[in-house]
């Protein structure tokens, strides 16, 4: 599992303590799997992009305490 910095991501930066680095899982679209697997190390950085917040959803759930 690869994670990337999410300090400036409008959704994923809300899930950590304020002093902690904000991280999110790198999401790779299905159509890019082969490209990722065939990429050389210098090309790999091009895949490390945050998934757009408008394509994500989050729900708050009550704690089971």
N, C-alpha and C positions, 0 to 999 in steps of 0.2 A: 504494500500500500504506500503510495507516494502522497505526501502532503506538501502544500504550498502555503506561503504566508497569506493571510486573509485580513490583515490589519485594515485595509481600505475597502474590503468587500462589504456592501451595504447590508447583507443578510448574515453572512457567516461570521462577521466580527462581533456578533452579539452573544456568542456561546461560550465565552471564556471569562475568567476573572479579569477585571480591568488592567491589572499589572502584568498579566500573562501575554505571551505572544499569541496572536490569533492565527489558527491554522484551519485549513480545510483540505479535504481529500481531493486529489486531482481527479477530475472526471474526464474520461476520454470517450468521445462519441464512437459508437460501434464502427462506423465507416472509416475511422482512423486507426483501428487496431493494427492492421497490416503495416501501415506507415510507421507506427510506433515500434513495432517489432523489428522492422528492417532499418530503422534509423541508426546512424553512427552517433557516438557520444556528442559530437559537436552539433548535431541536428536535434538532439533530444530536448534541449532547452526550449525549442519552439513549441513543444507540447505542454509546457508547464504554465498553463494559463488558467485563471479562475473561470469557473462556469458562470455565465451571466445570472445575476440575481433574479431577473424577471422570468427566468426559466426554472426557478426553484420555488418551493413552498415550505413553510414551517408552521407547526401548530404547537401551542403550549398545552401540556398535559399536567394534571394535578399529580403531586407527589403521592406515592402509595403509603405514606406514613400513617 
